Amino acid sequence: MQLDDGIASLKGVGAATAGLYARLGITTLGQLIDYFPRTYDDYSAVQPVRDITPGTVTIQAAIGRITARYVRRGMHITEAVATDKTGSVRLVWFNQPYRAASIHAGRDYYISGTLALARQHFAIQSPAIELVSEFPVNTARIVPVYRETKGLTSRQIRRAIQQLLPLIRTLRETLPPWLVAAHGFLSRAAAVEQMHFPDGPDGMAQAQARLGFEEVFGLTLASLLNKYEIMREYAPPVPFDEAIAREFVRHLPFTLTDAQRRTIWQIYLDMQRDQPMNRLVEGDVGSGKTVVAAMAAVMVLHHGHQVALMAPTEILARQHAATLQRLLQPLGLDAQLGLLVGGMSAAEKQRVRGQAAQGAVRFIAGTHALIQDRVDMRALELVIIDEQHRFGVEQRKALMAKAGHMPHVLNLTATPIPRSLALTLYGELDISILDTKPAGRHDVITEICSPHSRAQLNARIMGELEQGRQMFVVCPLITPQTGAGQPAGGAYAAELAAEQIFERIAKKDFRQFRTGLLHGRMKPAEKNEVMQAFVEHRLDILVSTTVIEVGVDVPNASVMLVEGADRFGLAQIHQLRGRVGRGAHQAYCFLMMSDAKAPSARLRALERTASGFRLAELDLELRGPGAIYGTMQHGALDLRIARLTDVRLITRAREAAQAYIDRGEDLRHYPVLMERVRRIRAVTSLN
C-alpha cells in the first residue's frame, strides 16, 4: 500500500463506498490516514455485569437467547441476553434486523453501549459488539468518532483505517529529530496511530500534543519565512520630519490617545528603514485607526511620494476619502486626494487615473478599482489596506505591483483578534494595537430585549428620535425567503427580514420619521444614495443588513437595534454596536431576541463587556477562529487538533520555528512539512 493509492484499494470499499468517502474529501489512503476523529467515546473500562450502573458501559460476555421480531409497521426489535460469570443483562437493538444473523451465539463479545430502561426493564440499548480479540476496534477501548456522511458510519471508517495500520507505522517523520527530542514528542507514526486507536488517555493526549504542535509550527514557520523574504526586499526610506507631524497634530480637533501616539511612532520608525514596513494596526471600533493611517500618509506625501488606500466596500472607500479630506485640508494636501470606485462614471475614472499617473493625485482611495491595469502609480511608497483579511492575496499583490517595487504596507483591521490568533495568522506582520478610545467617547449601553417588550422599547427609541438622533436597525435577512430552514413568508422569518421590518417601521411604529432601506441586493448607486442620505440626516432611521457592519461613521446616530440578535456572532454584534456612540451623546444598542427564550451566555457577555478584544477571546474559546474570521480569505487555518486559546502551545511553536530557521534546516528533507508550508505561504504571503 502507498499513500497515493485510491481509497477503493481497501477491502470492502467498492465504487459506491468510494463515492461516499469522496463526499468527505477522501480519495486516497493518505487522506484517510489524515482524517482524524472529531471526538471519542470511552469504552475502555470493561466491567463485570454485576457492577454496571445506568449510563455508558462496557462488558465482556457471551451472547445467547437471540430473538427478532417486528412489533409494528416500521419498527423491528432484536433482543438478546449477555452473560458472564457474575450475571446477565438484556441487549436491545432497534431497526437493525441484520443483528440476529450476525451474532454467534455462545461466543464471547465486547459489548459497549448505554444501560437504560427499555420497556420497564434495564437493557443495554443499541450496543456496539465485537468478538473478543487482542485489538478491538469498536468496543473495549477509547473509540474514535469521525465526521460522517449519509451511508458511511464511524464504524466503517474505523474498519478501513484498521487496514492501514501497517502503512501508518511506516510514516516518515515530518519534524527534525532534535525538535522531536527537545519536546519529548511521539514520532509522527506513533502519534497518528494513537489518534486513531489510542492505548488510553495518556496516549491520546501525547498524540494530540504532537500533532497540534505540528499544525501551529507549520503556520508559524510559513509566516516567519514570509517575514524574512519581505525583509530582503528594498523599499525607499521615508525620513521622519518632526515639523510636519506636529503641524498635523496641531490641527486635529481632538487629542491623540497614548495608543495612537505609540502606533504612529512605530510606523514612522518602520518607514525610515530601507526594508518594507509590513505592519498590522489592530483597533477596536472607534479607536482611531483612520487618523493613524492619515498621519502615516502625510509623511509620505510631504516627501513627494504617493499613497494608496484600498477599502473593501464603496461606501467605506467614500467615507475614508471624506474623512481624509477633512484631516488633510489644514495642511493644504486635500487637493492631492483622489477617489476611484466602481460607481463612478467612465469619464470620472479616466480623469482620476490620469491625475494619478501625472502625480497630481498623490493620495488615492478606492476599492478593487485600484488594482486595475490602467491605474499607474509609479511614485507609490505606501499602501494602506483596510480590513485586509477581506482581500485575496492576489488582489493585495496587484496593488503593491503598482509601485514597481515593494512599497511600505500598512494593514488596518477593526476586527479585534486575540493575540494567540494574531501571532499565528500574521506572524510575518509587526502588530500594533489601539486599545483605548479617544477622550469623550462613551461606552454604548447594551441591553437584551424580549419580543414581548417591543412596545416599551419603541417608546424609549421614540424619545431619542424626537431629540434629533438617528437609529440603525440591522436585520439578519433581506426577505423571508432567505431564512435558512424557514418557510417562505413564514411569520417568524418575516419578523427578521429587512424588507418587512422596513414596512412596519415606516408605516406603523415610527411612521412620523424618515426611514430608508439598505441591503446587499441593491445596486451600488442605490446603496450610496441611501447611505449618503442617512449621513446627511435626510433619513432618521436606516433599516439594513450587515452591509453597514464595518466603518460607517454617523456621529448623530445614537441607537442600534439588532433584530434576531441570537443569529449573530459576538464579534459581529460588537462591530454593529460600534456604528453608534461616535458622537457626544450617550448611545444604546438593543439586542432584540427572535423569540422569548432566555438569552445565551454569549449575548449576556455583550451587556457586560465593552472590549472587542475580550469578546473575540470569548468567541474563540466558544466557537473557534471561524467566529472571528468567517469572511477571511486565509485558507490556511485548517487546524483540526490545536487550540488557538493554548498560548503555551503558540509560544512553543513560534520559538521552535525560529530555531528551525536559525539552524538552517532544509525543508526538502521533510516533504510533508514542506508541502504544508508551501500551501500556507501561497495564501498568506503579502509580497
PEKA-V13136 format. One record per residue. RES is the residue in one letter. PHI is phi in whole degrees, 0 to 359 (none if undefined). Layout:
res=(RES | RES)
phi=(PHI | PHI)
This chain:
res=(M | Q | L | D | D | G | I | A | S | L | K | G | V | G | A | A | T | A | G | L | Y | A | R | L | G | I | T | T | L | G | Q | L | I | D | Y | F | P | R | T | Y | D | D | Y | S | A | V | Q | P | V | R | D | I | T | P | G | T | V | T | I | Q | A | A | I | G | R | I | T | A | R | Y | V | R | R | G | M | H | I | T | E | A | V | A | T | D | K | T | G | S | V | R | L | V | W | F | N | Q | P | Y | R | A | A | S | I | H | A | G | R | D | Y | Y | I | S | G | T | L | A | L | A | R | Q | H | F | A | I | Q | S | P | A | I | E | L | V | S | E | F | P | V | N | T | A | R | I | V | P | V | Y | R | E | T | K | G | L | T | S | R | Q | I | R | R | A | I | Q | Q | L | L | P | L | I | R | T | L | R | E | T | L | P | P | W | L | V | A | A | H | G | F | L | S | R | A | A | A | V | E | Q | M | H | F | P | D | G | P | D | G | M | A | Q | A | Q | A | R | L | G | F | E | E | V | F | G | L | T | L | A | S | L | L | N | K | Y | E | I | M | R | E | Y | A | P | P | V | P | F | D | E | A | I | A | R | E | F | V | R | H | L | P | F | T | L | T | D | A | Q | R | R | T | I | W | Q | I | Y | L | D | M | Q | R | D | Q | P | M | N | R | L | V | E | G | D | V | G | S | G | K | T | V | V | A | A | M | A | A | V | M | V | L | H | H | G | H | Q | V | A | L | M | A | P | T | E | I | L | A | R | Q | H | A | A | T | L | Q | R | L | L | Q | P | L | G | L | D | A | Q | L | G | L | L | V | G | G | M | S | A | A | E | K | Q | R | V | R | G | Q | A | A | Q | G | A | V | R | F | I | A | G | T | H | A | L | I | Q | D | R | V | D | M | R | A | L | E | L | V | I | I | D | E | Q | H | R | F | G | V | E | Q | R | K | A | L | M | A | K | A | G | H | M | P | H | V | L | N | L | T | A | T | P | I | P | R | S | L | A | L | T | L | Y | G | E | L | D | I | S | I | L | D | T | K | P | A | G | R | H | D | V | I | T | E | I | C | S | P | H | S | R | A | Q | L | N | A | R | I | M | G | E | L | E | Q | G | R | Q | M | F | V | V | C | P | L | I | T | P | Q | T | G | A | G | Q | P | A | G | G | A | Y | A | A | E | L | A | A | E | Q | I | F | E | R | I | A | K | K | D | F | R | Q | F | R | T | G | L | L | H | G | R | M | K | P | A | E | K | N | E | V | M | Q | A | F | V | E | H | R | L | D | I | L | V | S | T | T | V | I | E | V | G | V | D | V | P | N | A | S | V | M | L | V | E | G | A | D | R | F | G | L | A | Q | I | H | Q | L | R | G | R | V | G | R | G | A | H | Q | A | Y | C | F | L | M | M | S | D | A | K | A | P | S | A | R | L | R | A | L | E | R | T | A | S | G | F | R | L | A | E | L | D | L | E | L | R | G | P | G | A | I | Y | G | T | M | Q | H | G | A | L | D | L | R | I | A | R | L | T | D | V | R | L | I | T | R | A | R | E | A | A | Q | A | Y | I | D | R | G | E | D | L | R | H | Y | P | V | L | M | E | R | V | R | R | I | R | A | V | T | S | L | N)
phi=(none | 235 | 301 | 274 | 296 | 291 | 297 | 289 | 285 | 278 | 296 | 85 | 247 | 269 | 298 | 295 | 293 | 300 | 296 | 293 | 299 | 299 | 299 | 269 | 82 | 247 | 236 | 235 | 295 | 298 | 291 | 292 | 300 | 278 | 271 | 280 | 299 | 272 | 198 | 220 | 253 | 267 | 250 | 281 | 273 | 274 | 244 | 293 | 302 | 294 | 263 | 286 | 231 | 308 | 128 | 287 | 223 | 223 | 229 | 242 | 204 | 272 | 253 | 214 | 48 | 266 | 228 | 217 | 199 | 268 | 267 | 196 | 303 | 85 | 237 | 242 | 235 | 248 | 236 | 207 | 238 | 254 | 227 | 237 | 292 | 257 | 162 | 228 | 212 | 282 | 240 | 225 | 240 | 255 | 54 | 230 | 298 | 285 | 300 | 303 | 287 | 270 | 269 | 265 | 301 | 87 | 276 | 279 | 233 | 275 | 230 | 230 | 176 | 251 | 276 | 206 | 289 | 221 | 54 | 70 | 228 | 287 | 206 | 275 | 268 | 44 | 286 | 277 | 232 | 203 | 304 | 299 | 209 | 285 | 226 | 293 | 252 | 251 | 216 | 55 | 197 | 284 | 258 | 289 | 241 | 254 | 293 | 251 | 222 | 303 | 96 | 226 | 260 | 300 | 301 | 295 | 295 | 299 | 297 | 293 | 292 | 301 | 295 | 268 | 305 | 300 | 288 | 302 | 288 | 253 | 302 | 285 | 291 | 250 | 241 | 299 | 305 | 296 | 284 | 299 | 291 | 298 | 258 | 64 | 280 | 295 | 295 | 299 | 299 | 294 | 294 | 295 | 297 | 292 | 296 | 276 | 222 | 294 | 290 | 177 | 303 | 294 | 298 | 295 | 296 | 294 | 294 | 295 | 296 | 293 | 284 | 295 | 301 | 298 | 299 | 290 | 302 | 298 | 297 | 289 | 296 | 298 | 292 | 292 | 297 | 301 | 298 | 293 | 293 | 296 | 296 | 280 | 282 | 251 | 228 | 302 | 294 | 246 | 298 | 277 | 241 | 299 | 297 | 290 | 295 | 295 | 297 | 297 | 295 | 298 | 269 | 290 | 279 | 210 | 264 | 296 | 282 | 300 | 295 | 294 | 297 | 298 | 291 | 293 | 293 | 299 | 293 | 299 | 298 | 301 | 286 | 285 | 278 | 266 | 252 | 294 | 293 | 216 | 241 | 252 | 259 | 251 | 222 | 292 | 302 | 77 | 272 | 93 | 289 | 296 | 296 | 298 | 297 | 296 | 292 | 294 | 295 | 301 | 296 | 292 | 297 | 301 | 265 | 85 | 262 | 250 | 229 | 234 | 238 | 246 | 245 | 283 | 228 | 294 | 301 | 291 | 297 | 297 | 294 | 301 | 299 | 295 | 295 | 296 | 299 | 295 | 287 | 273 | 302 | 299 | 265 | 73 | 259 | 295 | 291 | 270 | 268 | 231 | 235 | 222 | 224 | 296 | 283 | 282 | 289 | 300 | 294 | 296 | 297 | 297 | 296 | 293 | 298 | 295 | 295 | 293 | 294 | 275 | 91 | 290 | 262 | 245 | 228 | 241 | 251 | 185 | 249 | 298 | 302 | 294 | 264 | 292 | 299 | 282 | 274 | 240 | 228 | 291 | 263 | 291 | 240 | 222 | 247 | 248 | 243 | 271 | 49 | 299 | 291 | 273 | 257 | 287 | 299 | 297 | 294 | 295 | 297 | 296 | 294 | 293 | 292 | 299 | 280 | 77 | 206 | 279 | 277 | 288 | 235 | 240 | 260 | 242 | 214 | 263 | 268 | 300 | 240 | 305 | 303 | 298 | 288 | 297 | 295 | 284 | 284 | 237 | 296 | 279 | 259 | 280 | 242 | 244 | 239 | 265 | 250 | 227 | 267 | 301 | 301 | 94 | 282 | 269 | 294 | 283 | 286 | 247 | 224 | 270 | 237 | 272 | 304 | 289 | 260 | 303 | 297 | 296 | 295 | 301 | 295 | 294 | 296 | 303 | 299 | 294 | 294 | 292 | 274 | 93 | 279 | 234 | 223 | 266 | 237 | 250 | 239 | 282 | 234 | 271 | 231 | 303 | 294 | 275 | 283 | 300 | 79 | 260 | 293 | 303 | 76 | 298 | 299 | 297 | 294 | 298 | 292 | 250 | 268 | 301 | 296 | 287 | 294 | 302 | 298 | 295 | 289 | 289 | 251 | 226 | 298 | 228 | 294 | 280 | 250 | 276 | 237 | 240 | 235 | 219 | 204 | 291 | 275 | 284 | 291 | 308 | 296 | 293 | 298 | 297 | 295 | 295 | 295 | 295 | 296 | 289 | 300 | 274 | 60 | 273 | 232 | 265 | 230 | 239 | 267 | 211 | 267 | 284 | 299 | 263 | 302 | 243 | 90 | 296 | 240 | 230 | 302 | 279 | 283 | 241 | 231 | 240 | 249 | 258 | 277 | 61 | 300 | 291 | 266 | 250 | 277 | 301 | 298 | 293 | 296 | 298 | 296 | 297 | 301 | 289 | 285 | 244 | 79 | 261 | 243 | 274 | 263 | 299 | 241 | 226 | 236 | 256 | 258 | 276 | 289 | 278 | 209 | 271 | 293 | 295 | 293 | 287 | 298 | 298 | 292 | 300 | 298 | 293 | 291 | 268 | 240 | 263 | 278 | 295 | 293 | 294 | 294 | 295 | 297 | 294 | 297 | 295 | 294 | 277 | 234 | 91 | 296 | 297 | 294 | 271 | 242 | 295 | 256 | 290 | 260 | 274 | 76 | 249 | 274 | 258 | 287 | 251 | 240 | 293 | 251 | 284 | 274 | 273 | 297 | 297 | 297 | 301 | 297 | 298 | 294 | 293 | 297 | 293 | 296 | 294 | 296 | 300 | 290 | 299 | 277 | 70 | 298 | 255 | 300 | 296 | 282 | 229 | 303 | 295 | 296 | 299 | 293 | 295 | 297 | 300 | 293 | 295 | 296 | 296 | 252 | 242 | 297 | 261 | 250)
